[in-house]
Amino acid sequence: MVNIAVLGYGTVGSGVVEVINTNHDTVNSNAGVEINIKYVLDLRDFPGDPVEKILVHDYESILNDDSVDIVVEVMGGLEPAFTFVSKALSKGKSVCSSNKELVANKGPELLKIARDNNANFLFEASCGGGIPIIRPLNSSLTADDIMEISGILNGTTNYILTKMSDEGWDFEKALKKAQECGYAERNPEADIEGYDACRKIAILSSIAYGKTLNYEDIYTEGIKEITTDDIDYAKKLGYAIKLVASSERSGKDIYAKVCPMMVGRDNPLFFVNDVFNGIFVKGNMLGDAMFYGSGAGKLPTASAVVGDVVEAAKNIGKTIPVRWGEGKLELSERGSEEGRFFVRAKGAGEAKKAEINKLFGQVEFVNAGKDLETAFVTERMTEKDFEASYERLEDKITRIVIKS
Amino acid sequence: MVNIAVLGYGTVGSGVVEVINTNHDTVNSNAGVEINIKYVLDLRDFPGDPVEKILVHDYESILNDDSVDIVVEVMGGLEPAFTFVSKALSKGKSVCSSNKELVANKGPELLKIARDNNANFLFEASCGGGIPIIRPLNSSLTADDIMEISGILNGTTNYILTKMSDEGWDFEKALKKAQECGYAERNPEADIEGYDACRKIAILSSIAYGKTLNYEDIYTEGIKEITTDDIDYAKKLGYAIKLVASSERSGKDIYAKVCPMMVGRDNPLFFVNDVFNGIFVKGNMLGDAMFYGSGAGKLPTASAVVGDVVEAAKNIGKTIPVRWGEGKLELSERGSEEGRFFVRAKGAGEAKKAEINKLFGQVEFVNAGKDLETAFVTERMTEKDFEASYERLEDKITRIVIKS
């Protein structure tokens, strides 16, 4: 029997209990051992709830119980999660966490404590909810140099952009609906400003490239500025607008960014709609692959956490190798990255087109039936050159990166 | 250092050598040990080829070399592959195979020999080429009862159906193009009759449900009968026609089949086009997930094989647990499965519609501008009831399952 303790009895924590109870035969058979929930830690009481009898308020009782092999951290936030997790690992207990904040900030440190104590720090649920992506990167795509990871990693913003496109809703209405459906928090800033996706691509990139990518180094732009006009242009061009979190190698350079991008049909992310997430991976041998599924939600997220518990139970006393090694991943200077860009500016007619051609060289003009404005797509150029020209463009409205 | 021997220097075998040589730093770092190709076995000689020095024609020299830890079997076919693989496993050497014929026919037997000798029999590349699906099923989706696996598992037929839909080519022309592009064999029967997809879904189902699904038990129908008229109707209905290999639980029943299906936009397989493969998995907790990528090709397939080599190298002397257990998976009687069906018949007008309504009850008639025929979609009914009515329908042309 393997005893586990669940820290936090919120949405994901109660999901973990539900998954283990509902699927106990499958979970135990896959683990090769019985998984027993010995403790649930929460500050609150849950009178009448089945976990009432195993509920504790004091972490020390879990930490000092040597029969607890695995700690499930689903509290979220940096503290006290970090203190709890590092103490558990130091005692040789494995930890399974869904906490992207914790992993993005303290991943390498916690992985090291795990290694030093023959334990495991696993965090499949921190990126892409229920989608298996972290274990596949660590254990399946091991023959490849990863050239790119690009993900639709935030379900709320993908729901908003999908509804703006399919229903013609504006951003405010789509956000309101997302909140009514329970997808978006009352304070949705972390989602719509791209901060959530940014932490997730930092984690995935650190695994893929083997060194820590600091999320604060990643250029991040949200979707608040996207309008239905932008979406009309995207459709005209055969693109969808998605919030893409991306990191990419180009020769010796590595670039990373989070921003709205126009994505074409030749990229499988084009087809990732509503609250679903998708993670595109390009390997130098594998070519293109994508992992698709529910990026959030109580049971999908809990499914990933319990998958980690099974893996930890199969590897008691033995650290599973991970790609995320020591050192810091240095991103290349942002402006040197090449791409194509979609631009809108006020003003129409030949004079406007002449101004644009003078600034950007040859471009593809796009007509989506909007009066008194001109829109176009540039040829391939460095971001630095593009931004310099865009800066000088009169009456500019907006610009959006075209996903290559 | 871990020594490996590659059996077969054909497309995949030379790909394996190329992946290990090109990505040696990454491969060795992920394996935590240097992977050394000590032998390549082939009946042919390759004068001037870099493998010339390590080429052997006699398997016994590999088998009897105790320094060989891992054997890569990429010869294909049942014999001598089965003899070679079982002998290697019996000696405690792990085997990584891309051979779906071998796995579908001898999987449980070889897994048992591996277990009995503390070795591993790994076969990620046998299904879905480079797409990680077997290890995710064994090591990631372990918290779920798998309710369904449905895959587009054959790139050749998917290319043909995509071109018939996008370019309006008929089956013969699309097949010819597939052969010209090197996707289809000169004898394409295994692909277009669905035999290839059938073996792959048998393997995936055996892992997902934990018992051996004999591929001979799976109802299998190919795509030769699909016409551009069928595709016109599918488009009219908002569907795409795909060769889907599927197994599904419904209560205590398990059904499996391989046949052309009409797939809607709400299923991510809808978007899997050209030679790409996609594998849809539904878990009772996870919900819907999909794994997408290159289902064939030298380097993607070799990437999966080398990923297995890395995993085997990390687990020398220790058998990695798999879900595929003892026993035979009994499928439920085919006719009891429920679904909706698309049907075309010659004849038009009210009398024809009356005949159809009398046989099938309420249906949705479909008009795709074809003269002198009537097409419709049934309500949900058992396959047995459907087949009984279809049998009695006058001047029937064809019927296609609608993917639920």
Interface residues (C-beta under 8 A of the other chain):
Chain A: V19 I20 T22 N23 T26 V27 S29 N30 A31 G32 E124 G130 I131 P132 R135 P136 S139 S140 L141 T142 A143 D144 D145 G210 P268 F270 F271 F276 G283 N284 M285 L286 G287 D288 A289 M290 F291 Y292 G293 S294 G297 L299 P300 A302 S303 A304 V305 V306 G307 V309 V310 E311 K314 P321 R323
Chain B: V19 I20 T22 N23 T26 V27 S29 N30 A31 G32 E124 G130 I131 P132 R135 P136 S139 S140 L141 T142 A143 D144 D145 G210 P268 F270 F271 F276 G283 N284 M285 L286 G287 D288 A289 M290 F291 Y292 G293 S294 G297 L299 P300 A302 S303 A304 V305 V306 G307 V309 V310 E311 K314 P321 R323
